[in-house]
Amino acid sequence: MYNILKERAIKLRKRLNTKRGAKSQMIETKTTSKEIEFFDNFIFDDNNSVNLKTRKKEWPKNIPIDFSQTNNIKNKKNCPADELIVWKNHELHYSYLKSIDEDKRDKIAKDLLNYFISYNWDKIRYNKEQVEKDWENLKNIKTRITKRGKDIFIDNVSASGTKIYKYFFPNVLKVSSKGKISVYDALNDKEFLWKIIRNRMGNTLLYNTKNREARQWPMSIRPAMILQGAKCSGFSSVGSIFKPIVAKTIYERWVKNGDNVYDFSCGFGTRLLGLMSAGIKDVKYYGCEPNSETYDNLIKMSKYFGFNVDIRKRGSEDVIFKDKMGFVFSSPPYFNYESYCNEKTQCYNRYPDYEKWLERYWRKTVKNIKKMLKKNGVFAVNIGGLANPEMVRIAEDFKRIIKEEGFKLKETWWMRTSRSHLTNKKKTGVLFKQEGIYFYGH
């Protein structure tokens, strides 16, 4: 089997190096990029192991991170997210980076630092064709729930729709959390950016080979890969994003034709995408979003797809729509655990004291929902709260206030998510994390 795979890998590598290009070859051979990278491992283990050390090459602390400008990077300024970076006459594909030694990779990294430190990350450009394709995938994908006894589970694994919100909401990179800076700030900090680049170049990133030996592991260098490096770094926050496919799964089972649906904390449009992709007739989306940049992006996305919406640039504690709602669903902010912007309209800025925040933001929001909800309407809320004692406290206070305002729990669904490879899931044996979605009536 090994020899067969190795032979196929060699053939694929030769074909991918032809002028016809990788994309057409992958389509013709029905081989994915992940398969090709897997096959490539056979080649690099045999031929290129001399260039990939079994150690991390840390940058000497006594050498300043300040390098001379060159014209070695051939891409235009702010090139698209998925465009491969070209250094001199070399595309910085992982196969090329595996073939050179770590000193040359550091030489290239210096030019990459100068290029990416001036990159406009809040204007990062994604391929519009991919956005359209992602939208079709989201509309067509089948959703499912799993019943185990009385428990109902939703698998939070599909990435359908994520390219859409990344396209319309580049400000998702500006989310910070307690103890961690935003991805945007990390990418604009020369020291952090240098660490990210050297990691993606392979000098400080170790992966296990087929022989289970840890070696330096370069990645193909694109703006999107540098962005991924920042997210995986451990020193920046990735933010809490509710996946569109999970929203679609919920809406398909709870929303009727002609219903008005209210999202009291719109965020980055993922629940809006889930609702509009569900194929429910004559549905209208109502929402609140006090973040100016996020609000503007919600309107842009809604106009682009022709969504039927009424979104207010205000906090949910201040808004009561005249129309009655058949279904209310959102994922509320966890006080000041995450920061989305510095505007005074943010609930954690308006009410910096936790107890006042509970009463003036959350209780007022729940009261407003009760006034807007139809007699047989449903109020659903995503509450996690298992990450640390502070979030457990907030989650319990959320549910307590909902009950005090006269709502009765109808059902509880569990959203199951595979834990990140950055966690210690192998040591703990905890492979998944769960968040509750609570459905209330009144």
C-alpha positions in Angstrom: 0.0 0.0 0.0 2.8 2.4 0.9 4.5 1.9 -2.5 1.2 2.5 -4.3 0.5 5.7 -2.5 4.1 6.9 -3.0 3.9 6.2 -6.7 0.6 8.1 -7.0 2.0 11.0 -5.0 5.0 11.3 -7.4 2.6 11.3 -10.4 0.4 13.9 -8.8 3.3 16.1 -7.9 4.6 16.1 -11.4 1.2 16.8 -12.9 0.6 19.7 -10.4 3.8 21.3 -11.5 2.7 21.5 -15.1 1.4 24.7 -16.7 -2.1 23.4 -16.6 -2.2 24.2 -12.8 -3.2 22.5 -9.7 -6.9 23.4 -9.8 -7.7 21.8 -13.2 -5.6 18.7 -12.3 -7.4 18.2 -9.0 -10.7 18.3 -10.9 -9.5 15.9 -13.5 -8.1 13.4 -11.0 -10.9 13.9 -8.5 -8.3 14.4 -5.9 -8.7 17.0 -3.1 -5.9 19.4 -1.9 -5.9 17.6 1.4 -5.3 14.3 -0.3 -2.4 15.8 -2.3 -0.8 17.2 0.8 -1.2 13.8 2.4 0.5 12.1 -0.6 3.2 14.8 -0.6 4.2 13.6 2.9 5.5 10.4 1.4 7.8 12.4 -0.9 9.2 14.8 1.7 9.8 12.0 4.2 12.1 10.3 1.7 13.7 13.2 -0.2 13.4 16.5 1.8 13.9 15.4 5.4 17.3 17.0 5.5 15.6 20.4 5.2 12.9 19.9 7.9 14.5 19.7 11.3 13.1 17.9 14.3 13.2 21.1 16.4 11.7 24.6 16.5 14.1 27.3 15.5 13.3 30.2 17.8 14.3 33.7 16.8 17.3 35.1 18.8 16.0 37.7 21.3 19.0 39.9 20.7 18.3 40.4 17.0 15.8 43.2 16.3 12.7 42.5 14.2 13.5 45.3 11.8 14.4 44.3 8.3 15.3 46.2 5.1 12.6 46.7 2.5 13.0 44.7 -0.8 11.0 44.2 -3.9 11.1 40.4 -3.6 7.4 40.0 -2.9 5.7 40.2 -6.3 2.1 40.4 -5.2 0.2 43.7 -5.3 -0.5 45.4 -2.0 -3.5 43.9 -0.2 -3.8 40.9 -2.5 -6.9 38.7 -2.2 -7.1 36.3 0.8 -6.6 33.1 -1.2 -3.8 34.4 -3.5 -0.5 32.5 -3.2 2.4 34.8 -2.3 5.2 34.9 -4.8 8.8 35.6 -3.6 11.2 36.5 -6.4 10.1 33.9 -9.0 9.0 31.2 -6.5 5.4 30.6 -5.4 5.4 30.0 -1.7 3.7 26.7 -1.9 4.4 24.2 0.9 6.2 21.9 -1.5 8.8 24.7 -2.3 9.2 25.7 1.4 9.8 22.0 2.3 12.6 21.9 -0.2 14.7 24.8 1.3 16.4 25.0 4.6 15.3 27.0 7.6 17.7 29.8 7.1 16.3 30.5 3.7 12.8 30.3 5.0 13.8 33.0 7.6 15.2 35.1 4.8 11.8 34.9 3.0 10.0 35.5 6.3 11.7 38.9 6.6 10.2 40.0 3.3 6.8 38.6 4.3 6.9 40.6 7.5 7.4 43.9 5.6 4.6 42.9 3.2 2.0 41.8 5.8 2.7 44.6 8.4 1.2 47.0 5.9 -1.6 44.7 4.8 -5.0 46.2 5.4 -6.6 43.3 7.3 -10.0 45.0 7.9 -10.4 45.2 4.1 -9.3 41.6 3.4 -10.8 40.5 0.1 -12.4 37.1 -0.4 -13.5 35.5 -3.7 -17.1 36.5 -4.5 -17.6 33.3 -6.5 -16.8 31.3 -3.4 -19.4 33.4 -1.5 -22.1 32.5 -4.1 -21.1 28.9 -4.0 -21.2 28.8 -0.2 -24.7 30.3 -0.2 -25.9 27.6 -2.6 -24.3 25.0 -0.4 -26.0 26.4 2.7 -29.4 26.4 1.0 -29.0 22.9 -0.3 -27.4 21.1 2.7 -29.6 18.8 4.7 -29.8 19.4 8.4 -30.3 16.8 11.1 -30.8 16.4 14.8 -29.9 13.3 16.8 -32.2 12.0 19.6 -30.6 10.0 22.5 -33.3 9.2 25.0 -34.9 12.6 25.9 -31.8 14.6 24.7 -31.7 16.2 21.3 -28.3 17.0 19.8 -27.2 19.3 16.9 -23.7 18.6 15.4 -22.0 22.0 15.2 -19.4 20.8 12.6 -20.4 22.0 9.1 -18.6 25.1 7.8 -21.3 26.0 5.3 -22.0 29.7 5.3 -18.7 30.7 7.0 -17.2 32.1 3.8 -20.2 34.5 3.6 -19.8 36.1 7.0 -16.1 36.4 6.5 -16.7 38.2 3.2 -19.2 40.7 4.6 -17.9 41.0 8.2 -14.1 41.6 8.2 -14.6 43.3 11.6 -15.0 39.8 13.1 -11.3 40.0 13.4 -11.6 42.9 15.9 -13.3 40.8 18.6 -11.1 40.6 21.8 -11.8 38.7 25.0 -10.5 38.7 28.5 -6.7 38.1 28.5 -6.5 38.0 24.7 -6.1 40.7 22.1 -8.0 40.5 18.8 -6.8 38.8 15.7 -6.7 42.2 14.1 -4.4 43.6 16.8 -2.1 40.6 16.6 -1.7 41.0 12.8 -0.8 44.6 13.3 1.7 44.0 16.0 5.2 43.4 14.4 6.4 41.1 17.2 3.2 38.9 17.1 3.1 39.0 13.3 6.8 37.8 13.1 6.0 34.8 15.3 2.9 34.0 13.1 4.9 34.2 9.9 7.8 32.0 11.1 5.2 29.5 12.4 3.4 29.3 9.1 6.8 29.0 7.3 7.5 25.9 9.3 10.4 27.0 11.5 8.4 26.9 14.7 5.6 24.6 13.7 6.1 20.9 14.2 3.9 18.1 12.9 4.3 14.4 13.2 5.5 12.6 10.0 4.4 9.1 9.0 7.2 7.8 11.3 5.6 9.8 14.2 8.7 12.0 14.3 8.0 15.7 14.8 9.4 17.9 12.1 9.1 21.5 10.9 6.0 21.8 8.8 5.7 24.7 6.3 2.3 25.9 5.0 1.4 27.5 1.7 1.7 31.2 2.3 -1.5 33.2 1.5 -3.1 36.1 3.5 -5.7 33.6 4.6 -3.0 31.3 6.0 -1.4 34.2 7.9 -4.8 34.9 9.3 -5.3 31.3 10.3 -1.9 31.4 12.0 -3.1 34.4 14.1 -6.3 32.5 15.1 -4.3 29.4 16.0 -1.6 31.3 17.9 -3.1 31.1 21.3 -2.5 34.7 22.1 -5.4 36.2 20.1 -9.2 35.8 20.4 -11.2 34.2 17.7 -14.6 35.3 19.0 -17.8 33.2 19.5 -19.4 32.6 16.1 -22.8 30.9 15.9 -22.6 28.7 12.8 -25.3 29.3 10.1 -26.0 25.6 9.7 -27.0 25.3 13.4 -29.3 28.3 13.0 -30.8 26.7 9.9 -31.4 23.4 11.7 -33.3 25.2 14.5 -35.4 27.5 12.2 -36.4 24.6 9.9 -38.0 22.8 12.9 -39.5 25.8 14.8 -40.5 28.5 12.3 -43.7 28.4 10.3 -44.4 30.0 6.9 -45.3 33.7 7.4 -43.7 33.9 10.8 -41.8 37.0 12.0 -38.5 36.0 13.6 -36.6 38.2 16.0 -32.9 38.1 16.7 -32.1 40.4 19.6 -28.3 40.2 19.2 -27.7 39.9 15.4 -23.9 39.8 15.5 -22.2 38.8 12.3 -25.3 37.7 10.4 -25.0 33.9 10.9 -28.5 33.4 12.2 -29.8 35.6 9.5 -28.1 33.4 6.9 -29.5 30.3 8.6 -33.1 31.6 8.5 -33.0 32.8 4.9 -31.4 29.6 3.7 -34.1 27.4 5.3 -36.6 28.0 2.5 -39.4 29.1 4.8 -42.0 31.1 2.9 -42.9 34.7 3.6 -40.6 34.9 6.6 -39.3 38.3 7.9 -36.2 38.8 10.1 -36.2 41.5 12.8 -33.1 42.3 14.7 -31.0 44.6 16.9 -27.3 45.4 16.5 -25.8 48.5 18.2 -22.3 48.0 16.7 -22.2 50.6 13.9 -19.8 48.6 11.7 -21.6 45.3 12.2 -24.9 47.0 11.5 -23.7 48.5 8.3 -22.4 45.1 7.2 -25.7 43.4 8.1 -27.5 45.9 5.8 -25.0 45.3 3.0 -25.4 41.5 3.2 -29.2 41.8 3.3 -29.3 44.0 0.2 -26.9 41.7 -1.6 -29.0 38.6 -1.1 -32.4 40.4 -1.1 -33.3 39.4 2.5 -36.5 40.7 4.0 -35.3 42.4 7.2 -36.0 45.2 9.7 -32.8 45.7 11.7 -32.3 48.5 14.2 -29.0 50.0 15.2 -29.8 49.9 18.9 -29.6 47.6 21.9 -32.4 45.1 22.5 -33.1 46.6 25.9 -34.4 49.7 24.0 -36.4 48.2 21.2 -39.9 46.9 20.9 -41.2 46.2 17.4 -44.9 46.8 16.7 -45.2 43.5 14.8 -45.7 40.3 16.9 -43.0 37.6 16.7 -43.6 33.9 16.2 -40.1 32.9 17.1 -37.4 34.7 19.0 -33.8 33.4 19.0 -30.3 34.7 19.7 -27.1 34.2 21.5 -26.6 37.0 24.0 -23.3 38.6 25.0 -21.7 37.4 28.2 -21.3 40.7 29.8 -17.8 41.9 29.1 -16.2 38.5 28.4 -15.9 39.5 24.7 -15.4 43.0 23.4 -16.7 43.8 19.9 -16.0 47.6 19.7 -15.5 50.6 22.0 -18.8 52.3 21.2 -20.9 53.5 24.1 -23.9 51.7 22.7 -22.4 48.3 23.7 -24.3 46.9 26.7 -21.1 46.2 28.7 -20.1 49.9 28.2 -23.5 51.2 29.1 -23.7 49.1 32.2 -20.2 48.3 33.4 -21.5 47.0 36.8 -22.5 43.4 36.4 -25.7 43.5 38.6 -26.9 46.7 36.8 -26.1 45.0 33.4 -28.2 42.0 34.4 -31.2 44.3 35.3 -30.9 47.0 32.7 -29.7 45.0 29.7 -30.8 41.4 30.2 -34.0 41.7 32.2 -35.2 44.6 30.1 -34.5 42.6 26.9 -36.5 39.6 28.3 -39.4 41.9 29.2 -39.4 43.4 25.7 -39.4 39.9 24.1 -42.4 38.9 26.2 -44.3 42.0 25.0 -43.5 41.2 21.3 -44.0 37.4 21.4 -47.2 35.9 20.1 -49.4 33.9 22.5 -48.1 30.6 21.2 -44.7 31.9 20.2 -41.4 30.5 21.3 -38.4 32.3 22.8 -35.1 30.4 22.3 -31.7 31.3 23.6 -28.3 29.8 23.2 -26.5 29.7 26.6 -23.1 28.1 27.0 -21.5 29.0 30.3 -19.3 26.0 31.0 -15.9 27.4 30.1 -15.2 28.9 33.5 -16.9 29.9 36.8 -17.6 33.4 35.6 -19.5 32.2 32.5 -21.3 29.5 34.6 -22.6 32.3 36.9 -23.8 34.4 33.9 -25.6 31.4 32.4 -27.4 30.7 35.6 -28.4 34.4 36.0 -29.7 34.4 32.4 -31.9 31.4 33.0 -33.1 32.7 36.4 -34.3 36.0 35.0 -36.1 34.3 32.1 -38.0 32.1 34.6 -38.7 35.2 36.9 -40.3 37.0 33.9 -42.8 34.2 33.5 -41.3 32.0 30.8 -41.6 28.2 31.0 -39.0 25.8 29.6 -40.4 23.7 26.8 -37.3 21.9 25.4 -33.6 21.8 25.7 -31.3 21.0 22.7 -27.6 20.5 22.9 -25.2 21.9 20.4 -22.1 19.7 20.3 -18.9 21.0 19.0 -15.6 19.2 18.5 -13.0 20.8 20.8 -10.2 22.7 19.1 -6.8 21.0 18.4 -5.4 23.8 20.5 -7.0 22.4 23.7 -5.6 19.5 25.7 -8.4 17.1 24.6 -6.0 14.2 24.2 -4.9 14.4 27.8 -8.4 15.1 29.3 -10.3 12.7 26.9 -12.9 15.5 26.4 -13.3 15.5 22.7 -16.5 17.7 22.5 -18.0 20.7 24.3 -21.7 21.3 24.6 -23.8 24.4 24.8 -27.5 24.4 25.6 -30.3 25.9 23.4 -33.3 26.5 25.6 -36.8 26.9 24.2 -39.3 28.8 26.3 -43.0 29.5 26.0 -45.2 31.9 28.0 
